[in-house]
Amino acid sequence: MAARKQGISIDFTAFSALIEQLEKLGANVEDIVADAMEQTAETVEVDTVAAMASANLPAGGKYSQGETLASIVHNAKAQKNGVSVEIDIGFDKTKPGAGGFLITGTPKMRPNYALEKIYGTKKYERTLKKDIDQLLQDEIDERLGS
């Protein structure tokens, strides 16, 4: 059995044409990309909190102590590292909680399918890419006065 995907990865090379347009317009691309990432992280945060509803948890949340809910990354801020921009989303692995197990499941526990949709499918990533694409295009349109 192949290992399940756990996490969201967005390759910004797909946005190279839009980023190039922004550079030609004299925009601070790092700030614009960081802002787009923060807006996208907010979407992921809202969806993750919704996925943690008791109905989605094992045994209807009967054994939940709230640690996993408390480990959700809130108000994520993009960090610029030279030519890359990074942002933490999902669950803070430095805090106690079972976020990773809820995404993939265990031999004795089914996964939280709402979380699995967010962190384990390409479809959700494609939706986020469309959102980022739209944010970058809106920035270009604003600069062009469209």
C-alpha positions, 0 to 999 in steps of 0.5 A: 500500500502506498503512503498517503499524501499528507500536506499541501504543496503549491509550486509557484512556477505555475504562476511565473507568467503572472509574477513576471507581469507584476515585476514589469509593473514594478510591483514588490512581488515578494509582498504580493506573493506573501499576501496571497499565501496568507489569504490562502492560509486563512482559507485552509484554516477556516476549512480545517476548523470546520473539518474538526467538527465533532461529527467528523472525529472518531467516535463523534469527538467523544474522546477529544480533549481539544489538543488537536483543535488547539494545534491548528495554525491560526493567523499564519504569516508568510516568512520571506527567506531570500528568494522563497516565501514560506507559510505554515498551515494546518497543524502545528507539529510542535504542539500536542495533538493528533492532526496527522493521524486524523488526516491519514487514519491509523490501522484502528481508526478511519481518517477524518475524511473532511481533513483528508479532502483538504490535506490529501487530495490534489483537487483541494490544491487545485482550488487553492491554486485558482484562488492564488491565480485570481489574487495575482491577476486582481493585483495586475488588473489593479495596477493596470487600472482595469 
